[in-house]
Amino acid sequence: MGRDPRHDYRSRCIYHITIGKASGCPAFSRVHGSVTQPIVERTAIGKIIESQILNLPNLCSGLQILQYVIMPDHIHFAIFARDYLQRAIGRYIGMMKVKCGQLIRADYPEITDIFTEDFHDRYLRPSHKLTTIFEYIRSNPYRLLVRELHPEFFRRINNIEIDGRSWQAYGNVQLLHNPFKAPVVIHRSDSESLKADKYRRWKHLAENGGVLVSPFISAEEKDVRSQCEEVNGKVVLLTNKPFSDREKPSGRDFQRCSEGRLLILAPVSPIPAGRQSFLYLNSIAEFISLPDFKESNLFL
């Protein structure tokens, strides 16, 4: 579940929670309006979910909802554990999910699953800005409408500066704004247990709205990308060659770009193939995944 064994999940802390919709469940909401004024119209199911998000402080008086949004296929909310909790935060999230299921199935008995099995959490470290999380949650409807109303925003863009180098982009540039990104890097020296732990964390991130960033060079890294795409995850793909004048992604890459689930970054000047170049691309993946990358290092 993205859990950090070093963190006490009962401690006083702010958490960003993401829960996905089960594939067979109807939409939680409909987003319409304009890019300047998005409107989130909650369905009957979404209204029940909203009521139970707001009910979390009644399950535990030490919890406070700071921000939330109910999207068609997922929900986000920021929750503040103001005091040391009697139970880990995940227990209260689980109770909320169970209650949502009971209430929804009372009205819609044909619906078996409401949410994905697990949920994704991030607790705010000193390097994370609360305003960044708030803005990310608030801007979810805007980003969805941008993809639907302005597909031209998801075509080729030149001259993005990353770590002193100019890059070209094709796909959903807004994936760089996602505060939850992780570099996919597998080293030859990684033990099998370490790889298993990495796979688990990457899979969970992909299932819950995060972004995997990598050149995906090795067969194992390519397999991680394939598993991510199987669960409709989001990917930033780094390449070492610039786009040709007429080049566009083909096949599955083109489709995933059109869905807003892929961003391809290519250097304006080619990077010669070789181990050092691949290590450099891995370092760029790690750089892009830094929590403050959006504010400090992205120039469009």
Backbone as CSV, one residue per row, in Angstrom:
resi,resn,N_x,N_y,N_z,CA_x,CA_y,CA_z,C_x,C_y,C_z
1,MET,0.819,-1.192,0.000,0.000,0.000,0.000,0.858,1.248,0.000
2,GLY,2.101,1.158,-0.427,2.956,2.303,-0.383,3.372,2.640,1.039
3,ARG,3.192,1.695,1.995,3.452,1.982,3.393,4.961,2.029,3.664
4,ASP,5.329,2.962,4.519,6.728,3.129,4.899,6.917,2.489,6.268
5,PRO,7.721,1.432,6.359,7.888,0.751,7.652,8.536,1.648,8.709
6,ARG,9.139,2.743,8.270,9.778,3.652,9.227,8.794,4.656,9.818
7,HIS,7.589,4.712,9.275,6.623,5.722,9.712,5.561,5.096,10.609
8,ASP,5.201,5.798,11.643,4.124,5.377,12.540,2.826,5.971,12.006
9,TYR,1.960,5.127,11.459,0.738,5.591,10.824,-0.374,5.937,11.826
10,ARG,-0.020,5.992,13.096,-0.941,6.525,14.103,-0.518,7.926,14.532
11,SER,0.639,8.372,14.077,1.204,9.626,14.559,0.509,10.840,13.951
12,ARG,0.718,11.980,14.549,0.169,13.255,14.075,0.811,13.599,12.734
13,CYS,-0.024,13.690,11.694,0.535,13.817,10.347,-0.582,14.165,9.369
14,ILE,-0.205,14.720,8.210,-1.153,14.956,7.119,-0.904,13.917,6.037
15,TYR,-1.991,13.291,5.564,-1.904,12.246,4.553,-2.680,12.647,3.299
16,HIS,-2.150,12.278,2.149,-2.870,12.407,0.871,-3.294,10.991,0.479
17,ILE,-4.597,10.777,0.421,-5.152,9.457,0.143,-5.775,9.447,-1.253
18,THR,-5.484,8.402,-2.014,-6.097,8.191,-3.328,-6.715,6.803,-3.348
19,ILE,-7.987,6.720,-3.763,-8.672,5.428,-3.867,-9.299,5.349,-5.257
20,GLY,-9.004,4.288,-5.981,-9.525,4.108,-7.323,-10.880,3.421,-7.342
21,LYS,-11.593,3.598,-8.429,-12.894,2.951,-8.639,-12.695,1.543,-9.174
22,ALA,-13.456,0.586,-8.679,-13.428,-0.771,-9.230,-13.950,-0.736,-10.666
23,SER,-13.417,-1.597,-11.502,-13.725,-1.538,-12.934,-15.212,-1.720,-13.233
24,GLY,-15.921,-2.490,-12.425,-17.326,-2.748,-12.711,-18.295,-1.763,-12.085
25,CYS,-17.782,-0.794,-11.359,-18.650,0.156,-10.668,-18.950,1.353,-11.572
26,PRO,-20.170,1.864,-11.580,-20.468,3.073,-12.355,-19.638,4.256,-11.863
27,ALA,-19.594,5.314,-12.670,-18.771,6.483,-12.367,-19.223,7.149,-11.067
28,PHE,-18.241,7.724,-10.372,-18.524,8.461,-9.139,-19.041,9.872,-9.438
29,SER,-18.696,10.406,-10.617,-19.076,11.780,-10.935,-18.986,12.003,-12.436
30,ARG,-19.431,13.177,-12.854,-19.251,13.631,-14.234,-18.646,15.025,-14.178
31,VAL,-17.556,15.222,-14.926,-16.886,16.524,-14.949,-17.254,17.232,-16.247
32,HIS,-17.792,18.441,-16.120,-18.160,19.210,-17.304,-17.921,20.685,-17.006
33,GLY,-18.464,21.571,-17.833,-18.196,22.991,-17.683,-17.084,23.427,-18.606
34,SER,-16.280,24.371,-18.173,-15.185,24.901,-18.975,-13.873,24.716,-18.246
35,VAL,-12.775,24.906,-18.970,-11.455,24.784,-18.355,-11.286,25.822,-17.253
36,THR,-11.844,27.014,-17.453,-11.734,28.056,-16.432,-12.676,27.839,-15.255
37,GLN,-13.755,27.079,-15.475,-14.708,26.807,-14.395,-15.235,25.376,-14.499
38,PRO,-14.404,24.404,-14.122,-14.851,23.002,-14.169,-15.962,22.753,-13.151
39,ILE,-16.873,21.877,-13.503,-17.976,21.498,-12.614,-17.911,19.993,-12.383
40,VAL,-17.894,19.592,-11.129,-17.922,18.180,-10.771,-19.330,17.853,-10.300
41,GLU,-20.045,17.081,-11.097,-21.412,16.684,-10.755,-21.382,15.250,-10.237
42,ARG,-21.567,15.087,-8.946,-21.478,13.777,-8.332,-22.709,12.941,-8.667
43,THR,-22.476,11.677,-8.962,-23.587,10.751,-9.155,-24.136,10.359,-7.784
44,ALA,-25.203,9.576,-7.777,-25.747,9.117,-6.498,-24.693,8.338,-5.717
45,ILE,-23.895,7.547,-6.428,-22.812,6.800,-5.773,-21.775,7.765,-5.224
46,GLY,-21.425,8.779,-6.027,-20.449,9.765,-5.586,-20.901,10.542,-4.364
47,LYS,-22.201,10.821,-4.279,-22.727,11.539,-3.116,-22.608,10.704,-1.845
48,ILE,-22.828,9.393,-1.979,-22.661,8.511,-0.815,-21.198,8.500,-0.383
49,ILE,-20.306,8.408,-1.358,-18.872,8.403,-1.040,-18.482,9.709,-0.361
50,GLU,-18.982,10.827,-0.887,-18.691,12.126,-0.286,-19.154,12.166,1.170
51,SER,-20.339,11.637,1.440,-20.862,11.668,2.813,-19.964,10.899,3.770
52,GLN,-19.351,9.817,3.267,-18.514,8.996,4.138,-17.102,9.558,4.284
53,ILE,-16.637,10.291,3.285,-15.385,11.037,3.471,-15.574,12.057,4.588
54,LEU,-16.684,12.790,4.511,-16.960,13.822,5.516,-17.284,13.217,6.876
55,ASN,-17.631,11.927,6.891,-17.955,11.254,8.153,-16.717,10.721,8.879
56,LEU,-15.566,10.761,8.234,-14.363,10.210,8.857,-14.069,10.825,10.235
57,PRO,-14.249,12.135,10.443,-14.020,12.678,11.794,-14.965,12.097,12.847
58,ASN,-16.114,11.554,12.414,-17.014,10.905,13.371,-16.516,9.515,13.754
59,LEU,-15.722,8.901,12.876,-15.103,7.616,13.214,-13.960,7.808,14.191
60,CYS,-13.317,8.976,14.074,-12.193,9.282,14.972,-12.111,10.802,15.099
61,SER,-12.298,11.311,16.303,-12.330,12.762,16.513,-10.999,13.423,16.205
62,GLY,-9.925,12.641,16.137,-8.607,13.192,15.846,-8.354,13.417,14.369
63,LEU,-9.323,13.082,13.500,-9.148,13.231,12.058,-9.876,14.473,11.561
64,GLN,-9.262,15.146,10.594,-9.854,16.344,9.987,-9.655,16.291,8.476
65,ILE,-10.733,16.428,7.709,-10.647,16.460,6.249,-10.241,17.870,5.826
66,LEU,-9.160,17.986,5.080,-8.656,19.285,4.649,-9.054,19.621,3.214
67,GLN,-9.126,18.626,2.375,-9.424,18.857,0.958,-9.846,17.525,0.347
68,TYR,-10.790,17.566,-0.613,-11.147,16.327,-1.300,-11.729,16.649,-2.662
69,VAL,-11.702,15.644,-3.535,-12.349,15.747,-4.838,-12.825,14.352,-5.219
70,ILE,-13.989,14.289,-5.852,-14.544,13.011,-6.291,-14.574,13.019,-7.813
71,MET,-13.647,12.308,-8.406,-13.520,12.238,-9.854,-14.328,11.045,-10.375
72,PRO,-14.534,10.950,-11.684,-15.327,9.829,-12.212,-14.789,8.457,-11.825
73,ASP,-13.467,8.297,-11.782,-12.904,6.963,-11.544,-11.954,6.886,-10.358
74,HIS,-11.913,7.919,-9.526,-11.080,7.853,-8.324,-11.454,9.009,-7.401
75,ILE,-10.967,8.938,-6.171,-11.143,10.034,-5.224,-9.788,10.391,-4.619
76,HIS,-9.625,11.652,-4.297,-8.466,12.144,-3.558,-8.963,12.860,-2.317
77,PHE,-8.271,12.723,-1.214,-8.518,13.621,-0.094,-7.275,13.754,0.774
78,ALA,-7.135,14.946,1.337,-6.071,15.223,2.307,-6.696,15.185,3.684
79,ILE,-6.105,14.402,4.568,-6.664,14.207,5.909,-5.579,14.443,6.953
80,PHE,-5.950,15.137,8.006,-5.012,15.527,9.059,-5.296,14.706,10.312
81,ALA,-4.314,13.925,10.726,-4.385,13.249,12.023,-3.844,14.238,13.055
82,ARG,-4.751,14.897,13.764,-4.358,15.993,14.656,-3.722,15.504,15.949
83,ASP,-4.095,14.282,16.327,-3.579,13.690,17.556,-3.074,12.285,17.249
84,TYR,-2.386,11.718,18.221,-1.964,10.328,18.066,-3.206,9.444,18.041
85,LEU,-3.344,8.618,16.988,-4.562,7.847,16.767,-4.546,6.527,17.539
86,GLN,-5.722,6.044,17.889,-5.814,4.744,18.542,-5.481,3.615,17.574
87,ARG,-5.786,3.837,16.290,-5.505,2.852,15.252,-4.741,3.525,14.124
88,ALA,-4.086,2.725,13.305,-3.395,3.273,12.136,-4.405,3.906,11.191
89,ILE,-3.992,4.929,10.468,-4.890,5.666,9.586,-5.578,4.733,8.590
90,GLY,-4.886,3.668,8.169,-5.457,2.737,7.203,-6.703,2.028,7.712
91,ARG,-6.790,1.830,9.034,-7.972,1.166,9.587,-9.216,2.033,9.395
92,TYR,-9.062,3.339,9.561,-10.203,4.239,9.396,-10.595,4.367,7.923
93,ILE,-9.599,4.359,7.049,-9.901,4.377,5.610,-10.651,3.099,5.234
94,GLY,-10.220,1.965,5.790,-10.900,0.702,5.533,-12.343,0.728,6.026
95,MET,-12.562,1.302,7.197,-13.927,1.410,7.730,-14.799,2.271,6.823
96,MET,-14.223,3.356,6.303,-14.969,4.223,5.388,-15.355,3.469,4.120
97,LYS,-14.425,2.693,3.573,-14.702,1.943,2.350,-15.799,0.901,2.583
98,VAL,-15.744,0.234,3.710,-16.763,-0.776,4.023,-18.141,-0.118,4.129
99,LYS,-18.224,1.017,4.812,-19.508,1.698,4.974,-20.044,2.186,3.622
100,CYS,-19.159,2.697,2.774,-19.581,3.101,1.429,-20.194,1.906,0.695
101,GLY,-19.515,0.774,0.778,-20.013,-0.424,0.105,-21.393,-0.829,0.615
102,GLN,-21.579,-0.778,1.934,-22.876,-1.160,2.510,-23.991,-0.238,2.028
103,LEU,-23.745,1.055,2.046,-24.766,2.030,1.660,-25.070,1.967,0.168
104,ILE,-24.033,1.816,-0.627,-24.239,1.782,-2.083,-24.950,0.503,-2.500
105,ARG,-24.557,-0.624,-1.934,-25.198,-1.890,-2.307,-26.637,-1.985,-1.801
106,ALA,-26.964,-1.196,-0.768,-28.358,-1.160,-0.316,-29.263,-0.583,-1.400
107,ASP,-28.737,0.364,-2.166,-29.511,0.972,-3.260,-29.247,0.308,-4.605
108,TYR,-28.054,-0.263,-4.751,-27.659,-0.865,-6.026,-27.083,-2.254,-5.757
109,PRO,-27.935,-3.222,-5.457,-27.438,-4.552,-5.069,-26.655,-5.250,-6.170
110,GLU,-26.802,-4.804,-7.418,-26.075,-5.450,-8.515,-24.586,-5.072,-8.541
111,ILE,-24.197,-4.039,-7.804,-22.800,-3.607,-7.774,-22.051,-4.419,-6.726
112,THR,-21.051,-5.128,-7.138,-20.299,-5.968,-6.197,-19.128,-5.220,-5.561
113,ASP,-18.326,-4.549,-6.378,-17.147,-3.846,-5.866,-17.268,-2.361,-6.169
114,ILE,-16.923,-1.528,-5.195,-16.977,-0.075,-5.351,-15.595,0.488,-5.650
115,PHE,-14.634,0.065,-4.848,-13.280,0.594,-4.936,-12.294,-0.501,-5.337
116,THR,-11.115,-0.067,-5.762,-10.017,-1.013,-5.912,-9.690,-1.592,-4.537
117,GLU,-9.027,-2.713,-4.531,-8.834,-3.449,-3.276,-8.086,-2.629,-2.240
118,ASP,-7.099,-1.891,-2.679,-6.247,-1.167,-1.741,-6.446,0.332,-1.929
119,PHE,-5.605,1.115,-1.316,-5.594,2.553,-1.551,-4.152,3.025,-1.493
120,HIS,-3.927,4.233,-1.980,-2.575,4.779,-2.027,-2.474,5.921,-1.029
121,ASP,-1.415,5.939,-0.265,-1.241,7.027,0.689,0.146,7.647,0.551
122,ARG,0.216,8.913,0.858,1.481,9.615,1.015,1.356,10.505,2.236
123,TYR,2.302,10.394,3.147,2.315,11.330,4.258,3.281,12.452,3.921
124,LEU,2.972,13.636,4.406,3.760,14.798,4.043,5.082,14.804,4.788
125,ARG,6.150,14.691,4.017,7.491,14.860,4.555,7.835,16.347,4.546
126,PRO,8.917,16.729,5.229,9.305,18.148,5.198,9.531,18.678,3.783
127,SER,9.895,17.783,2.838,10.158,18.224,1.463,8.883,18.438,0.664
128,HIS,7.739,17.981,1.179,6.465,18.165,0.488,5.786,19.442,0.993
129,LYS,5.234,20.222,0.070,4.506,21.426,0.434,3.007,21.119,0.465
130,LEU,2.351,21.524,1.549,0.920,21.267,1.681,0.153,21.957,0.561
131,THR,0.569,23.157,0.184,-0.125,23.870,-0.887,-0.043,23.108,-2.207
132,THR,1.049,22.387,-2.432,1.191,21.593,-3.658,0.152,20.477,-3.689
133,ILE,-0.041,19.795,-2.564,-1.025,18.723,-2.484,-2.431,19.285,-2.665
134,PHE,-2.730,20.398,-1.985,-4.049,21.019,-2.129,-4.332,21.379,-3.578
135,GLU,-3.349,22.011,-4.226,-3.554,22.434,-5.607,-3.726,21.232,-6.521
136,TYR,-2.989,20.162,-6.262,-3.129,18.960,-7.085,-4.538,18.384,-6.962
137,ILE,-5.064,18.320,-5.746,-6.414,17.793,-5.540,-7.447,18.705,-6.209
138,ARG,-7.323,20.006,-5.975,-8.287,20.954,-6.536,-8.283,20.957,-8.061
139,SER,-7.113,20.756,-8.663,-6.996,20.906,-10.116,-7.304,19.626,-10.882
140,ASN,-7.689,18.542,-10.196,-8.027,17.301,-10.895,-9.106,17.501,-11.960
141,PRO,-10.230,18.164,-11.652,-11.248,18.381,-12.695,-10.718,19.205,-13.866
142,TYR,-9.916,20.206,-13.567,-9.321,21.026,-14.628,-8.475,20.168,-15.564
143,ARG,-7.637,19.310,-14.993,-6.757,18.506,-15.836,-7.554,17.537,-16.704
144,LEU,-8.649,16.999,-16.155,-9.482,16.101,-16.948,-10.126,16.850,-18.111
145,LEU,-10.646,18.058,-17.858,-11.277,18.822,-18.926,-10.268,19.250,-19.981
146,VAL,-9.063,19.569,-19.559,-8.020,19.923,-20.527,-7.796,18.786,-21.499
147,ARG,-7.731,17.578,-20.969,-7.510,16.417,-21.842,-8.693,16.213,-22.787
148,GLU,-9.916,16.463,-22.285,-11.099,16.211,-23.109,-11.382,17.340,-24.099
149,LEU,-11.183,18.596,-23.663,-11.552,19.740,-24.489,-10.415,20.269,-25.355
150,HIS,-9.176,19.988,-24.960,-8.028,20.525,-25.685,-6.997,19.424,-25.949
151,PRO,-7.329,18.484,-26.814,-6.356,17.421,-27.103,-5.064,17.946,-27.700
152,GLU,-5.095,19.163,-28.261,-3.866,19.717,-28.835,-2.799,19.969,-27.772
153,PHE,-3.229,20.050,-26.494,-2.257,20.241,-25.427,-1.395,18.998,-25.225
154,PHE,-1.801,17.895,-25.820,-1.109,16.639,-25.580,-0.390,16.161,-26.825
155,ARG,0.063,17.110,-27.585,0.897,16.786,-28.730,2.300,17.297,-28.456
156,ARG,3.095,17.335,-29.475,4.526,17.599,-29.312,4.814,19.014,-28.817
157,ILE,5.694,19.106,-27.837,6.154,20.369,-27.276,7.685,20.361,-27.290
158,ASN,8.265,21.480,-27.656,9.723,21.585,-27.688,10.251,22.417,-26.529
159,ASN,11.527,22.188,-26.236,12.279,23.049,-25.315,11.748,23.083,-23.893
160,ILE,11.567,21.904,-23.335,11.399,21.788,-21.887,12.793,21.625,-21.302
161,GLU,13.135,22.468,-20.344,14.471,22.394,-19.754,14.436,21.555,-18.482
162,ILE,15.235,20.504,-18.457,15.330,19.630,-17.295,16.798,19.422,-16.974
163,ASP,17.198,19.865,-15.807,18.573,19.690,-15.333,19.587,20.217,-16.346
164,GLY,19.287,21.386,-16.938,20.235,22.037,-17.835,20.243,21.541,-19.257
165,ARG,19.373,20.615,-19.595,19.303,20.090,-20.959,17.912,20.335,-21.524
166,SER,17.835,20.616,-22.830,16.553,20.832,-23.482,15.985,19.509,-23.978
167,TRP,14.667,19.345,-23.742,13.987,18.116,-24.129,12.757,18.448,-24.959
168,GLN,12.364,17.486,-25.785,11.098,17.542,-26.494,10.114,16.627,-25.771
169,ALA,8.841,16.947,-25.900,7.825,16.151,-25.207,6.683,15.824,-26.148
170,TYR,6.180,14.622,-26.019,4.975,14.218,-26.738,4.102,13.468,-25.750
171,GLY,2.873,13.956,-25.574,1.968,13.296,-24.642,1.482,14.264,-23.585
172,ASN,1.169,13.759,-22.442,0.568,14.526,-21.356,1.653,15.153,-20.489
173,VAL,2.006,16.409,-20.790,3.055,17.101,-20.038,2.655,17.272,-18.575
174,GLN,1.353,17.260,-18.297,0.914,17.442,-16.921,1.321,16.288,-16.014
175,LEU,1.764,15.168,-16.585,2.268,14.086,-15.738,3.485,14.550,-14.945
176,LEU,4.208,15.539,-15.465,5.356,16.069,-14.726,4.916,16.829,-13.484
177,HIS,3.660,17.252,-13.438,3.142,18.008,-12.303,2.623,17.090,-11.198
178,ASN,2.484,15.813,-11.476,1.963,14.887,-10.476,2.938,14.824,-9.298
179,PRO,2.461,15.053,-8.054,3.392,15.048,-6.926,3.867,13.655,-6.522
180,PHE,3.273,12.622,-7.113,3.636,11.259,-6.738,4.223,10.533,-7.938
181,LYS,5.529,10.670,-8.086,6.260,10.019,-9.166,7.351,9.141,-8.554
182,ALA,7.715,8.094,-9.269,8.784,7.217,-8.795,9.642,6.783,-9.964
183,PRO,10.973,6.828,-9.814,11.846,6.332,-10.877,11.877,4.813,-10.878
184,VAL,11.794,4.220,-12.057,11.914,2.764,-12.181,13.338,2.446,-12.595
185,VAL,14.136,2.010,-11.640,15.542,1.682,-11.878,15.835,0.356,-11.199
186,ILE,16.273,-0.621,-11.963,16.648,-1.920,-11.418,18.137,-2.122,-11.669
187,HIS,18.882,-2.329,-10.607,20.322,-2.524,-10.706,20.663,-4.014,-10.751
188,ARG,21.749,-4.328,-11.390,22.188,-5.726,-11.461,22.427,-6.300,-10.077
189,SER,22.830,-5.439,-9.149,23.158,-5.908,-7.798,21.927,-6.066,-6.905
190,ASP,20.758,-5.671,-7.394,19.550,-5.782,-6.580,19.246,-7.245,-6.252
191,SER,18.978,-7.511,-4.988,18.592,-8.864,-4.586,17.171,-9.145,-5.040
192,GLU,16.783,-10.404,-5.045,15.428,-10.754,-5.449,14.394,-10.174,-4.492
193,SER,14.727,-10.132,-3.206,13.779,-9.567,-2.241,13.623,-8.062,-2.459
194,LEU,14.732,-7.387,-2.800,14.655,-5.956,-3.069,13.837,-5.693,-4.330
195,LYS,14.046,-6.507,-5.351,13.262,-6.356,-6.580,11.778,-6.566,-6.297
196,ALA,11.461,-7.572,-5.512,10.058,-7.847,-5.192,9.426,-6.663,-4.477
197,ASP,10.186,-6.036,-3.575,9.671,-4.870,-2.858,9.459,-3.704,-3.813
198,LYS,10.413,-3.507,-4.743,10.268,-2.440,-5.739,9.048,-2.680,-6.614
199,TYR,8.897,-3.924,-7.102,7.740,-4.244,-7.952,6.435,-3.940,-7.231
200,ARG,6.365,-4.293,-5.963,5.147,-4.075,-5.188,4.830,-2.581,-5.098
201,ARG,5.847,-1.783,-4.785,5.633,-0.345,-4.635,5.276,0.303,-5.972
202,TRP,5.953,-0.107,-7.048,5.658,0.473,-8.364,4.256,0.099,-8.822
203,LYS,3.867,-1.140,-8.604,2.532,-1.587,-9.012,1.463,-0.804,-8.256
204,HIS,1.680,-0.645,-6.966,0.691,0.075,-6.176,0.595,1.535,-6.612
205,LEU,1.736,2.148,-6.881,1.736,3.534,-7.344,0.977,3.654,-8.664
206,ALA,1.242,2.725,-9.591,0.582,2.753,-10.906,-0.922,2.572,-10.776
207,GLU,-1.351,1.741,-9.848,-2.783,1.463,-9.674,-3.527,2.624,-9.031
208,ASN,-2.792,3.540,-8.423,-3.442,4.572,-7.614,-3.090,5.993,-8.040
209,GLY,-2.877,6.171,-9.350,-2.765,7.520,-9.882,-1.380,8.116,-9.929
210,GLY,-0.363,7.399,-9.439,1.002,7.900,-9.517,1.602,7.701,-10.902
211,VAL,2.843,8.133,-11.061,3.517,8.098,-12.360,4.867,7.396,-12.219
212,LEU,5.135,6.439,-13.105,6.432,5.772,-13.157,7.297,6.460,-14.206
213,VAL,8.547,6.760,-13.853,9.451,7.524,-14.711,10.700,6.699,-14.976
214,SER,11.042,6.495,-16.249,12.197,5.657,-16.552,12.456,5.619,-18.056
215,PRO,13.705,5.306,-18.472,13.937,4.941,-19.874,13.497,3.502,-20.166
216,PHE,13.216,2.729,-19.117,12.761,1.340,-19.254,13.681,0.574,-20.224
217,ILE,14.928,0.448,-19.820,15.956,-0.105,-20.706,16.037,-1.620,-20.612
218,SER,16.166,-2.144,-19.399,16.357,-3.579,-19.245,15.046,-4.322,-19.460
219,ALA,15.153,-5.639,-19.654,13.954,-6.460,-19.839,13.069,-6.394,-18.607
220,GLU,13.680,-6.354,-17.424,12.889,-6.293,-16.192,12.159,-4.956,-16.079
221,GLU,12.829,-3.872,-16.463,12.180,-2.562,-16.421,11.062,-2.474,-17.449
222,LYS,11.282,-3.066,-18.614,10.211,-3.116,-19.620,9.008,-3.891,-19.095
223,ASP,9.277,-4.942,-18.343,8.193,-5.725,-17.764,7.407,-4.902,-16.746
224,VAL,8.113,-4.057,-15.981,7.437,-3.163,-15.038,6.505,-2.229,-15.788
225,ARG,6.985,-1.689,-16.921,6.133,-0.800,-17.714,4.887,-1.545,-18.226
226,SER,5.074,-2.750,-18.696,3.938,-3.529,-19.197,2.913,-3.776,-18.097
227,GLN,3.401,-4.118,-16.903,2.482,-4.337,-15.783,1.749,-3.052,-15.413
228,CYS,2.465,-1.921,-15.493,1.851,-0.628,-15.216,0.728,-0.348,-16.213
229,GLU,0.975,-0.610,-17.484,-0.023,-0.337,-18.517,-1.223,-1.272,-18.403
230,GLU,-1.005,-2.471,-17.891,-2.115,-3.403,-17.711,-3.134,-2.884,-16.704
231,VAL,-2.690,-2.041,-15.779,-3.609,-1.480,-14.782,-3.918,-0.009,-15.097
232,ASN,-3.686,0.382,-16.381,-3.949,1.755,-16.840,-3.145,2.783,-16.065
233,GLY,-1.919,2.430,-15.711,-1.040,3.357,-15.020,-0.460,4.407,-15.957
234,LYS,0.249,5.361,-15.373,0.803,6.492,-16.108,2.322,6.409,-16.135
235,VAL,2.901,6.792,-17.286,4.329,6.591,-17.510,4.949,7.839,-18.122
236,VAL,6.129,8.220,-17.631,7.004,9.159,-18.324,8.178,8.344,-18.870
237,LEU,8.284,8.297,-20.196,9.287,7.492,-20.870,10.405,8.399,-21.381
238,LEU,11.640,8.115,-20.969,12.807,8.877,-21.421,13.493,8.131,-22.563
239,THR,13.846,8.854,-23.625,14.583,8.257,-24.729,15.888,9.023,-24.935
240,ASN,16.806,8.433,-25.710,18.104,9.086,-25.929,18.218,9.739,-27.306
241,LYS,17.143,9.638,-28.135,17.191,10.208,-29.480,16.083,11.241,-29.642
242,PRO,16.379,12.380,-30.294,15.318,13.374,-30.534,14.289,12.858,-31.520
243,PHE,13.088,13.437,-31.476,12.059,13.100,-32.453,12.486,13.593,-33.838
244,SER,12.157,12.824,-34.851,12.340,13.325,-36.219,11.245,14.342,-36.522
245,ASP,11.388,15.078,-37.629,10.454,16.162,-37.950,9.008,15.690,-38.002
246,ARG,8.768,14.513,-38.550,7.406,14.023,-38.729,7.048,12.893,-37.779
247,GLU,7.935,12.628,-36.853,7.721,11.462,-35.988,6.595,11.685,-34.998
248,LYS,5.768,10.649,-34.852,4.755,10.583,-33.806,4.761,9.173,-33.243
249,PRO,4.441,9.017,-31.973,4.374,7.659,-31.420,3.347,6.823,-32.178
250,SER,3.630,5.566,-32.307,2.716,4.675,-33.021,2.194,3.601,-32.075
251,GLY,1.161,2.903,-32.547,0.642,1.766,-31.793,0.184,2.137,-30.408
252,ARG,0.632,1.351,-29.425,0.144,1.522,-28.058,0.580,2.868,-27.475
253,ASP,1.778,3.369,-27.878,2.241,4.649,-27.351,1.324,5.785,-27.798
254,PHE,0.906,5.763,-29.039,0.002,6.807,-29.536,-1.310,6.772,-28.762
255,GLN,-1.836,5.575,-28.552,-3.101,5.437,-27.829,-2.967,5.932,-26.396
256,ARG,-1.880,5.578,-25.744,-1.703,5.983,-24.355,-1.464,7.484,-24.238
257,CYS,-0.808,8.076,-25.244,-0.687,9.536,-25.252,-2.062,10.185,-25.364
258,SER,-2.894,9.650,-26.264,-4.219,10.231,-26.465,-5.080,10.087,-25.220
259,GLU,-4.794,9.088,-24.383,-5.532,8.887,-23.130,-4.956,9.718,-21.992
260,GLY,-3.843,10.399,-22.245,-3.214,11.198,-21.199,-2.411,10.395,-20.217
261,ARG,-2.066,9.154,-20.558,-1.364,8.266,-19.624,0.116,8.086,-19.958
262,LEU,0.598,8.817,-20.962,1.995,8.669,-21.361,2.574,10.017,-21.746
263,LEU,3.787,10.255,-21.308,4.600,11.374,-21.770,5.941,10.816,-22.219
264,ILE,6.321,11.127,-23.438,7.632,10.717,-23.954,8.531,11.936,-23.971
265,LEU,9.679,11.841,-23.333,10.666,12.913,-23.322,11.876,12.489,-24.139
266,ALA,12.227,13.309,-25.129,13.374,13.030,-25.990,14.307,14.233,-25.963
267,PRO,15.615,14.034,-25.911,16.541,15.172,-25.884,16.544,15.904,-27.224
268,VAL,16.714,17.216,-27.181,16.821,17.991,-28.415,18.077,17.586,-29.186
269,SER,19.157,17.344,-28.457,20.397,16.823,-29.049,20.552,15.367,-28.641
270,PRO,20.933,14.487,-29.577,20.994,13.052,-29.257,21.997,12.744,-28.155
271,ILE,21.683,11.724,-27.385,22.585,11.204,-26.362,23.098,9.860,-26.863
272,PRO,24.390,9.715,-27.120,24.909,8.449,-27.667,24.529,7.269,-26.781
273,ALA,24.177,6.156,-27.426,23.824,4.953,-26.675,25.041,4.427,-25.929
274,GLY,24.803,3.760,-24.836,25.890,3.205,-24.041,25.531,3.236,-22.570
275,ARG,26.307,2.509,-21.773,25.970,2.366,-20.361,25.938,3.706,-19.644
276,GLN,26.921,4.593,-19.924,26.951,5.882,-19.250,25.718,6.720,-19.584
277,SER,25.280,6.624,-20.834,24.091,7.368,-21.234,22.849,6.839,-20.525
278,PHE,22.774,5.514,-20.394,21.622,4.934,-19.719,21.626,5.290,-18.226
279,LEU,22.828,5.341,-17.637,22.918,5.776,-16.245,22.472,7.230,-16.111
280,TYR,22.817,8.031,-17.127,22.392,9.431,-17.121,20.865,9.532,-17.208
281,LEU,20.259,8.749,-18.084,18.799,8.774,-18.198,18.143,8.339,-16.888
282,ASN,18.741,7.351,-16.223,18.209,6.936,-14.915,18.298,8.082,-13.908
283,SER,19.395,8.850,-13.973,19.538,9.979,-13.047,18.502,11.061,-13.343
284,ILE,18.152,11.245,-14.622,17.108,12.210,-14.977,15.755,11.727,-14.451
285,ALA,15.516,10.416,-14.535,14.266,9.862,-13.991,14.173,10.144,-12.493
286,GLU,15.277,9.987,-11.784,15.288,10.256,-10.347,15.098,11.754,-10.079
287,PHE,15.694,12.581,-10.927,15.577,14.032,-10.785,14.128,14.489,-10.976
288,ILE,13.480,13.963,-12.014,12.088,14.314,-12.289,11.180,13.894,-11.144
289,SER,11.544,12.821,-10.433,10.697,12.278,-9.370,10.865,12.990,-8.035
290,LEU,11.755,13.973,-7.960,11.931,14.711,-6.713,10.645,15.456,-6.352
291,PRO,10.311,15.551,-5.061,9.046,16.179,-4.657,8.898,17.626,-5.114
292,ASP,10.010,18.381,-5.195,9.908,19.801,-5.546,10.208,20.056,-7.013
293,PHE,10.225,19.009,-7.820,10.568,19.186,-9.242,9.646,20.175,-9.930
294,LYS,8.351,20.086,-9.686,7.361,20.925,-10.368,7.644,22.399,-10.146
295,GLU,7.937,22.762,-8.901,8.095,24.183,-8.598,9.433,24.736,-9.069
296,SER,10.474,23.937,-8.947,11.804,24.486,-9.117,12.461,24.203,-10.448
297,ASN,12.047,23.135,-11.122,12.869,22.653,-12.205,12.154,22.486,-13.533
298,LEU,10.894,22.896,-13.650,10.159,22.703,-14.886,9.933,24.048,-15.552
299,PHE,10.403,24.162,-16.791,10.256,25.393,-17.539,9.610,25.058,-18.867
300,LEU,8.372,25.492,-19.089,7.638,25.189,-20.322,7.624,26.412,-21.214
